[in-house]
Amino acid sequence: MTSADPSHGFSRAEIEAGRRLFAGEWDFVSAASSLASLPQPAGSEIAFAGRSNVGKSSLINALTGRKALARTSNTPGRTQELIFFGGPHRLLLVDMPGYGYAATAKSKVVAWTKLIEDYLRGRAALARVYVLIDARHGLKDADDATFDTLGQAAVSHEIVLTKCDQIDDAALAERIAAIEEAMRKRPAAFPGLIATSARTGAGIAELRAAIARLLAERVR
């Protein structure tokens, strides 16, 4: 699933299924700062992880068609809890605290990291984690720990490139190739990636379709 394949391998029916999955009302459900404050599992959960300021909130807004469902900020570390958003079909989207640089106390960063690790290892409702990578910068050392945790916990995960409109096509193709080559060393990762732009809408329909396909496979 790369930008070299505009359809990302999805049929028109799957694109439509993705559209329907995200159509309808989406609302804030809860914010959890500890395992004890997590909402009771009630369906499937899709989580979004990534470095601070990679664009998780913007991507969630684009997926749901809501301009301000998830709060966006230019300040790294703004999201300090696991934020749950609920929509149709008992689907929850989870905006996770960004890792890497964060403009806050180190003790809080340690607490977020522990919460993220505990959530990833123990949440049966978690269908997949999409790890967001800024297309302008590619993979960084800070991403490795998250991939290690996901692999050790046997959590299904896949890369989503963000902000793809901010580099040219040639640079994007090189970035995709480099990331795919690096991820071949991590067999637990779902193969391929989806390139997106929350600003232009590129790749959003395909990401919706990917989530719809995943959820359909879970109920078979």
ZIKA-V287447 format. One record per residue. N is the residue number from 1. BURIAL is + if it has 9 or more other C-alpha atoms within 8 Angstrom, else -. D_FIRST is the distance of its C-alpha to the first C-alpha in whole Angstrom. Layout:
# ZIKA-V287447
n->N burial->BURIAL d_first->D_FIRST
n->N burial->BURIAL d_first->D_FIRST
This chain:
# ZIKA-V287447
n->1 burial->+ d_first->0
n->2 burial->+ d_first->4
n->3 burial->+ d_first->7
n->4 burial->- d_first->8
n->5 burial->- d_first->7
n->6 burial->- d_first->9
n->7 burial->- d_first->8
n->8 burial->+ d_first->5
n->9 burial->- d_first->7
n->10 burial->+ d_first->9
n->11 burial->- d_first->13
n->12 burial->- d_first->15
n->13 burial->- d_first->17
n->14 burial->+ d_first->14
n->15 burial->+ d_first->14
n->16 burial->+ d_first->18
n->17 burial->+ d_first->18
n->18 burial->+ d_first->16
n->19 burial->+ d_first->18
n->20 burial->- d_first->21
n->21 burial->+ d_first->20
n->22 burial->+ d_first->20
n->23 burial->+ d_first->23
n->24 burial->- d_first->27
n->25 burial->- d_first->28
n->26 burial->+ d_first->27
n->27 burial->- d_first->29
n->28 burial->+ d_first->30
n->29 burial->- d_first->31
n->30 burial->+ d_first->32
n->31 burial->+ d_first->32
n->32 burial->+ d_first->32
n->33 burial->+ d_first->34
n->34 burial->- d_first->35
n->35 burial->+ d_first->34
n->36 burial->- d_first->37
n->37 burial->- d_first->36
n->38 burial->+ d_first->32
n->39 burial->- d_first->32
n->40 burial->- d_first->33
n->41 burial->- d_first->30
n->42 burial->- d_first->30
n->43 burial->+ d_first->26
n->44 burial->+ d_first->23
n->45 burial->+ d_first->22
n->46 burial->+ d_first->18
n->47 burial->+ d_first->19
n->48 burial->+ d_first->18
n->49 burial->+ d_first->19
n->50 burial->+ d_first->19
n->51 burial->+ d_first->22
n->52 burial->+ d_first->25
n->53 burial->+ d_first->24
n->54 burial->+ d_first->20
n->55 burial->+ d_first->20
n->56 burial->+ d_first->20
n->57 burial->+ d_first->22
n->58 burial->+ d_first->21
n->59 burial->+ d_first->18
n->60 burial->+ d_first->20
n->61 burial->+ d_first->22
n->62 burial->+ d_first->19
n->63 burial->+ d_first->18
n->64 burial->+ d_first->21
n->65 burial->- d_first->23
n->66 burial->+ d_first->25
n->67 burial->- d_first->27
n->68 burial->- d_first->28
n->69 burial->+ d_first->27
n->70 burial->- d_first->26
n->71 burial->- d_first->28
n->72 burial->- d_first->27
n->73 burial->- d_first->29
n->74 burial->- d_first->29
n->75 burial->- d_first->31
n->76 burial->+ d_first->29
n->77 burial->+ d_first->30
n->78 burial->- d_first->30
n->79 burial->+ d_first->29
n->80 burial->+ d_first->31
n->81 burial->+ d_first->30
n->82 burial->+ d_first->28
n->83 burial->+ d_first->28
n->84 burial->+ d_first->27
n->85 burial->+ d_first->26
n->86 burial->+ d_first->27
n->87 burial->+ d_first->26
n->88 burial->+ d_first->26
n->89 burial->- d_first->25
n->90 burial->+ d_first->26
n->91 burial->+ d_first->23
n->92 burial->+ d_first->24
n->93 burial->+ d_first->22
n->94 burial->+ d_first->23
n->95 burial->+ d_first->23
n->96 burial->+ d_first->24
n->97 burial->+ d_first->26
n->98 burial->+ d_first->25
n->99 burial->+ d_first->25
n->100 burial->- d_first->27
n->101 burial->- d_first->29
n->102 burial->+ d_first->31
n->103 burial->- d_first->34
n->104 burial->- d_first->36
n->105 burial->- d_first->38
n->106 burial->- d_first->37
n->107 burial->- d_first->38
n->108 burial->- d_first->36
n->109 burial->+ d_first->33
n->110 burial->- d_first->34
n->111 burial->- d_first->34
n->112 burial->+ d_first->31
n->113 burial->+ d_first->29
n->114 burial->- d_first->31
n->115 burial->+ d_first->30
n->116 burial->+ d_first->27
n->117 burial->+ d_first->27
n->118 burial->+ d_first->30
n->119 burial->+ d_first->27
n->120 burial->+ d_first->24
n->121 burial->- d_first->26
n->122 burial->- d_first->28
n->123 burial->- d_first->27
n->124 burial->- d_first->26
n->125 burial->+ d_first->25
n->126 burial->+ d_first->22
n->127 burial->+ d_first->19
n->128 burial->+ d_first->16
n->129 burial->+ d_first->16
n->130 burial->+ d_first->14
n->131 burial->+ d_first->15
n->132 burial->+ d_first->15
n->133 burial->+ d_first->15
n->134 burial->+ d_first->17
n->135 burial->+ d_first->15
n->136 burial->- d_first->19
n->137 burial->- d_first->20
n->138 burial->+ d_first->17
n->139 burial->- d_first->17
n->140 burial->- d_first->21
n->141 burial->- d_first->24
n->142 burial->+ d_first->24
n->143 burial->+ d_first->20
n->144 burial->- d_first->21
n->145 burial->- d_first->24
n->146 burial->- d_first->21
n->147 burial->- d_first->19
n->148 burial->- d_first->22
n->149 burial->+ d_first->23
n->150 burial->+ d_first->20
n->151 burial->+ d_first->20
n->152 burial->- d_first->24
n->153 burial->- d_first->24
n->154 burial->- d_first->21
n->155 burial->+ d_first->19
n->156 burial->+ d_first->16
n->157 burial->+ d_first->14
n->158 burial->+ d_first->10
n->159 burial->+ d_first->10
n->160 burial->+ d_first->10
n->161 burial->+ d_first->11
n->162 burial->+ d_first->14
n->163 burial->+ d_first->17
n->164 burial->+ d_first->15
n->165 burial->+ d_first->17
n->166 burial->- d_first->20
n->167 burial->+ d_first->19
n->168 burial->- d_first->19
n->169 burial->- d_first->16
n->170 burial->- d_first->17
n->171 burial->- d_first->17
n->172 burial->+ d_first->14
n->173 burial->+ d_first->12
n->174 burial->- d_first->15
n->175 burial->+ d_first->14
n->176 burial->+ d_first->10
n->177 burial->- d_first->11
n->178 burial->- d_first->14
n->179 burial->+ d_first->12
n->180 burial->+ d_first->10
n->181 burial->- d_first->14
n->182 burial->- d_first->15
n->183 burial->+ d_first->13
n->184 burial->- d_first->14
n->185 burial->- d_first->17
n->186 burial->- d_first->17
n->187 burial->- d_first->16
n->188 burial->+ d_first->16
n->189 burial->+ d_first->13
n->190 burial->+ d_first->10
n->191 burial->+ d_first->8
n->192 burial->+ d_first->5
n->193 burial->+ d_first->5
n->194 burial->+ d_first->6
n->195 burial->+ d_first->8
n->196 burial->+ d_first->11
n->197 burial->+ d_first->15
n->198 burial->+ d_first->18
n->199 burial->- d_first->20
n->200 burial->- d_first->19
n->201 burial->+ d_first->17
n->202 burial->+ d_first->13
n->203 burial->+ d_first->10
n->204 burial->+ d_first->13
n->205 burial->+ d_first->13
n->206 burial->+ d_first->9
n->207 burial->+ d_first->10
n->208 burial->+ d_first->13
n->209 burial->+ d_first->12
n->210 burial->+ d_first->10
n->211 burial->+ d_first->13
n->212 burial->+ d_first->15
n->213 burial->+ d_first->13
n->214 burial->+ d_first->14
n->215 burial->+ d_first->18
n->216 burial->- d_first->18
n->217 burial->- d_first->18
n->218 burial->- d_first->20
n->219 burial->- d_first->23
n->220 burial->- d_first->23
